[in-house]
Amino acid sequence: MDKMAVEILFENDDFIIVNKPYDMYINSDNENEKNTVTCHIASHDSHLSTSTSPLYFVHRLDYSTSGILCIAKNKTAAGRAGKLFEKRLTSKYYLAIVRGHILNFELADIHYAVGMDPSPQSAHKMTTVTSSASLSNEPRAAHTRLLVLETGTYCGDPVTVVLLKPITGRRHQLRVHCSAIGHTILGDYTYTNKVDSTPHRMFLHATRLILPFEQDALDIQSPEPFFSDPELSGKWKPGKKCYKYSTPADFTAVCDVIDRSYTVGVKCKEFCFKQ
């Protein structure tokens, strides 16, 4: 995918669903900022209610995160979708490559609460509550499921491809949960204290979104983005593959695995902190 292209995956009278590139803003109040989703698919001011053709963002993706973004074309559609997100009825699935080999479990439930990082130098960062010493400002319960898909190396360093399913929707939840279990997302400059700066991108991609409307439910997938990127392919060496995930059918199958509460033969682990 062209880094600057915003691919439309689905469109009807109520919604436009796009494949957002990495390192792109969703919108901006700065009229000179052109690196936004809104500038590519509509007018610069389309995120404002004063626009002649306003768009409504029912969920968001970080600047560094690529993948599926659902945008409503009218208030009624935005309200319908918003209720699904509020009630946690949507299903979101992300592909990520994380640092290190995950060998001691295959499926994990991460239950660390997420809140604002209280450090004065950490504006806009989030943190997890993993001990009484790490209590953050106004932490909120958070839950992520993680399934190991494949191990390998990136530039000779051990990495693991994982499927992530956020059960809750906290700011930076997937990034801080991966960091909290000792496996930061490859290329996550922010949550490695500005250390992981070599990769050309952060390897987190929103790959599938299910909106279970009573009529005309939407189930949208985007293509697997990492291994078709020549910036990665020359630096990647595969190791052990646990699941196939490159085709839409394969990806749907691994989503079915992570959706199950228990699978015979799959080694599970729970990460949680109880005061």
Buried (B, 14 or more C-beta within 10 A) or exposed (E): BEBEEBBEBBEEEBBBBBBBBBBBBBBBEEEEEEBBBBBBBBBBBBBEEEBEEBBBBBBEBBBBBBBBBBBBBBEEBBEBBBEBBEEEEBBBBBBBBBBBBBEEBBBBBBBBBBBBBEEEEEEEBBBBBBEEEBBBEEBEEBBBBBBBBBBBBBEEEBBBBBBBBBBBBBBBBBBBBBBBBEBBBBBBBBBBEEEBEEBEBBBBBBBBBBBEBEEEEBEBBBBBBBEEBEEBEEBBEEEEEBBEBEEBEBBBEBBEBBEEEEBEEBEEBEBEBEE
